[in-house]
Amino acid sequence: MALTVTPTDEMKTLTVGNKIYEVADDEARTDLTNVKADFLQSLIYDTASGAVATFPDGAHELPCKSVVAQIVPKQSGSGDPSPDNVRPISGWNAVKVARAGANVWGGLDFAQAIYNSLVAKVIDTNNKTISFLPSANPSGVDDKDCIFTPGVKFKENTRYTLLLDGTGITDAGSVNIMFAYTDGTTDRELNRYLTIGANQSAPNKSVKAVVYRSYSGQTTLNYEKCGIFEGVLTADQFEPYTGSTYSVNLPQTVYGGQVDVVSGEGKVTYGMVDLGTLTWTNNRIGSVAFEAYSPVNYVKPYTVNLISNALVQKATFSDVAEFSIRMGDTFLAIKVPKTVATSGAQVRQWLIDNAVTICYELATPTDFTVTPQEVPTLYGSNTVYADSGDVSVEYPADTKLYINKVITDAVSALS
């Protein structure tokens, strides 16, 4: 049962379950604040972490002690960066944490995502339905790029069940929806058709998203009876979607670090530098490559955590004509083909001309603060993830559910 104490101008309110009591006496108000603190302190707390943190034993609407989101640099494109394969790096100005129950995505959020992705669609909020047709993708947009789960994270190597309620088409009983997987395939390539009812993702695959599939006929979904669940479920195991998001604005662009959205405390662990602003000195000329170095004291010595938009990070150099970078104890070193440069000045000009940057691990991290957000748990199953990276949660556990979890884990370990 949730217990909260909320300050107002002249009094406080005590909320117990769904009942609210007004408390005007100063001494009683102070006592209630202490009662709440003592109550929260007496709870059992446990932790969960990962790209998607899940736990089965959350207490009902009680605040997490911490929700720490990692902040990792964003780099577009794929493959090794090079002058011919520039991969821009960007940071974060805000971080968003999502918290849902066993149903990780459904309801009006699911319907709105479908509506935003397609052109021939109708949301009926009175009847709680979303309807759409085949060939409803915008001109020039492939089916798999019409994403019905924007921002939703899925665990790797995990099967998910998409529960759909409504009216599908008659041909093969299918609906105009499919799973897309991280290996680039979709249910279309696997010759799989989703239907009204329970649909599991393909085995031995990692789900990337739920997307559109232009097939045939009109699909009408009762969106409040639809959802996505971890594991292999049946239709009678449906639970309503109860998702919420908690956003914090960062005081600066952060390329790497972490932030606890509950306490408001954050740390910057990565920086960004335009290499053309540094002075480069001749280091070594090999048969096919030239090396230049620049002294720096703000990069972590010998770090392998260097990300460049046009250079490959290397722990050591060999005499190979390639564009690469490494960090020593007090210096950055760059290697380029001799056809590009044979002096530090020429290297610097090449870096300027090609706007070469690196994102690097700081020798000394710095702290920052944001406006704290209270993140309450749902009773039972909880799913938590952040758009900026992995997340770790310290949460209040329901006593009975926690004991059941411990017993289940112990039995599983013995079997």
N, C-alpha and C positions, 0 to 999 in steps of 0.2 A: 504494500500500500504506500503510495507516495505521500510525503509530508514536506510541505514548503512553508516558509515564512516570508511574506512579501511586505517591504516597507511602503508606506504611503505618507502623505503630508502630516497627518495627525494621529495615525494609528497604524497597526500592522494587522495583517490577516494571517490566520493559520489555516492551511488547506490540508485536510486529511481525506484521502480518497477523492470523492466528488463533492465534499462538503467544505464550505468556507466559513470560518469564524472570525469576527472582527474583535480585535483586542486593543483597548484604548489606554489601559493603565501602563505607565512608564515601566514600573518594576516588572510587571507581567510580560511586557514586550521584551525586556532584556532577558528574562528567564526563558522565553520561547526561543530567542536567538541561540541561547546556550543549549537548549534542548535539541534544536536542529543540529548544531555542531556535534553534540554528543551522539545523537542518533546516527549521523553520517559516519562518525568515527568508529562506531560499533559494528558497522557492516563488514561483510566479507568482500574483499576486493581481489580480482584476478586480472590477468593480462591476456591480450591477443594481439597478433601482429601479422604483417605480410602485405603484399600488394592489395589483398582483400582480407581484412580481419573479420573473422566470424566467431561467435560464441553462442552457446545454447541456453545460458543461465542468467541472462540479464535481469536485474530487479526492475520493478515497474516504475518508470518515469522518475528515476533518481539520477543525479548528475555524475558523469564520469570524473575521476580525479585528473586524468590527462588524456588528451588525444593529440599525439605528436605526428605531424605530417612531414615526411622528408620532402625536400625541394631539390629536384635534379634538373640539370640543364636540358633545355629542349634543342634538339638538332634535327633539322629537316633533311629529307633525302635518305639515301642508303648507300652502302659500300664505303670504301676507304676515301676520306676526303683528299682532294688534290686540286691543282689549278684547273683541271678539266672536269672535276666533279666537286664543285664548291657546295659545301653543306652549311648553310647559315645556322648560327647559334643564337638562341634567345633566352630570356629569363622570365621571371614571374613577378607580376605586380599585385596579385591576389591569389589566395589559396582557398579552395572549396572542398569541404568534407561532406560526404553523403552518408546518412545513416538510415537503414531500412531494416525490416524484419526478415522473416524467411522469404517473403515475396520481395525480391530485390528491385523489381521494376514493373509497374502496372498502373491501373487506374487512369486518372485523367492525364498524368504525366506521359504514360504510354500512348494514349490517344492523341495528345498534343504533338508528340514526336512524329507519329504517323502523319498527322495533318501537315506539319511543317515540311515533311519530306516529299509530299506528293502534290499533284495538281488537281486531280479528279477525286475529291474527298469531301465528306460532310461530317461534322460533329453535331450530334443532337444531345445537348446537355440535359434536356428534360427526360429523355428516355435512356440516357447514359450509353449512347452508341457512337461508334465511328464507322463510317462506310467508305469504301474506296473500290476502284475499278482496275482492271488490267490496263497496261499502257498509261498508267497514271504518273510515271516518273517524268520529271521535267526534261525538256528537249536536251539531248546530248549527255544526260546523266545516266550512267549504268545502274541497273537494278541494285547491285550490291553497294552502291554509294548512296542509296536512299536508306539512311540508317534510322531504325526505330528505337535504338537504345543509345542516344548520344551521351557520352560521358560515363556510361556504366562500365565498371570493370568486372572482369570475369577471372576466376582462378584458372591457372594453367592445368592442363591434363585433367580436367574435371568435367563431368557430364552435367548438363542443366536440363530442366524440364520447362517447356513453355506451355502453360495452360491457357487455352483459348475457349471462350464461351461466345456463341453467336451462330451466325449462319454462314456456312462456307459454300463453295460452288459444287456442282454435281460431278464434274469430270474428275475421276480418280479421288473424289472426296476432298480435294486439296483446297487450301487457301493461298492467297497471294503473299505469302510470308515464307522466309527461309532463314536458316542459320548460316552465318559466314564464319570461317575459321582462320586462325592466325597463319596457316600455311598457304593462304591464298585461295583455297577451295571454298565452295558453298554447297548447300544441299543439292543444287542443280547438277553439279558435276558428279555428285554421289548418287544421282537418280533417286533422291529421297523427296517425299511430298509431305508437308505438314497439314494437319487436319484440325477441325474443331475437336477439342478434348485435350488429352495429354500428349505432348510431343517432346521426345528426348533428343538432345544433340547427339551427333554421331560418336561412337566409341573411338578411343585413341585419338581424339582431336581436342584442340583448345579453342573454345568459342571466342571469337573476336567481337561479334555483334549479332543482333537480330535485324534483318534487312528485308527489303521489298523483293517480291518475285512476281513478275508479270506473267500470269498464267492464263486464267480465263474467268469470266463471270464476275459478279460483285461479291465482295466480302463485307459482312456487317458483324462487328464485334460488340458485345456488351462489356465495355472497357473496365468497369468496376469488378468484373468477374474474371479478368485476365491477369496473368502475372508470370514472372520468371523465377524459378526456384533452383537452388543447388541440389544436385542429386537426381535420382530417378524416382519420380512421384506419380501418383494416379490422380485423376480429376477430383476425387473426393477428399484429397489432402489440400485443397485450395485454402489459402488465407488471404484476406484483403491486403492491399498495398498500403503501407503507412510510412512512406519515405519522407525524409526532411533533409535539407541542406543547410550548412553552416559556413559562412564565408567570412574571411578576414582580409582586409586590405593591407598590403605590406608598405612600410614607410619608404621603400626604395625598390628598384628592380633587383631581385635576388636571383642569381644564376644557380646557386647551390647552397644548401643549408637545411634548416629545419625550423618548424614553428609548432608550439603547443597552443592550439586554438582555445583551450580551456584556461590556461594561466596567462596567455598573451605573451609568453616569453619565446624569443626566437634567436637564431644564431646564423650568421653568414659564414659559410665555409669555402666558398668559391668566389673568385674575382674574374674580371674580363679585361683584356688589354689589347690595344691595337699595336701590333708588332712594328709597324712603320714609325711609331713614336720613339722607339728605342734606338740607341747607338750601337752599331754592330762592328766588331773587330775581327780581323783575319785570325783564323785559328789553324786550319790545316787544309792543304790542297792535295787531293789524291789524284789518281789517274783519270777518273771520270767525274768526281764530285768535289765540291768545295764546302767547307764548314766555316761558319762564323759564330761568334758568341757575344752575349751581352750580359754584364753582371746585373743581377736582381736580388733583392733581399725579402721580397714579399711573397714569393712562391715557396711552397713547402719543399725543402731540399730532397732531391732524388725522387720526387713524386712521379708516379706513373699516371696520375689523374690529371692529364692534360688533354684538352679537346680543342681541336683547331677546325676552322672552316675550310682550310686548304692544305693542311699538313698532316701526315701520319705520325702519331706518337710512337717513339722507340725508346727502349731502355738503353741500348747502345747503338752506335753507328758502325756500318761497314762501308767499304768503298764501292757503293752501288749508286747509280745515277737515279736518285729518287728525292722527293720533297718530304722531309721529315723533321721532327723536333724532339728534343729531350731536355730534361732538367738535371743539372748536376747539383753540387752542394750549395753554390752561390751564383750559378749562371745558367742562362738558357743557351742552348746550342741549336743551330739550324743547319741542315744539310740540303744543298740544291745541286743540280747538275752543273758542271763547269760551263756548259753552253749558256747558262742563265747568268752566272756571276762568278768572278774570281777575286772579289774584294768585299770587305765589309760594307763599303759605301754602295756598291752595286746590289748587294743583298738587301740593304735598307730601301733602295729605290724600287726593287722588285716587290718588296713587301708593301710599299706605299701604292704602287701601281695596281696590285692585286687585292688591296684592302684585306690583308691577312690578319686574323685575330686568333687569340687563344683564350679559352676558359680554363682556369687553373685552380688547384687547391691552395688555399691560403696557408702561409706559414703560421699566422696567428688569426684564428677566427674572431669575429666581432659580434656583439650582441645587439638586439633590437627588441622593441616591444610593439604589440598590436592590441587592439581592443578585444578583450576576452569574450568568448562565447561559451555559454553553458550548453553542453551536449548531454541530454538525458538518454538513458537506456530504455528500450522496450522490454516488456516482460517476455522472458524466454529468448527466442532466436533473434540475434542482431547481426547485421552486415554493415561494416564500416569501411570506407575507402576514401582516398584523397586524389584530386586530379593532378597533384604535383609530384607524386611518388608514393612509396610505401607508407604505411601508417601503423602506429602502435598505440594501443588503448589500454588504460587501466580503468576498469569499470566495476561498479557495485553489482555483486551477484545475489540473486535470490537464494536464500539459505537452502531450501529444499532442492531446488534445481541444481545448485552447486554440489550438494552431497550426491545426488543422483549421477552427476557428471563424473565425480571422482570414482564412484563405485563402477560405473560403466567403463571408465578408462582402465581401472585396475583389473577388471575381468578380461578386458580386451588384451591387456599386456600379458596375462597368464595363459591365454588361449593360443 
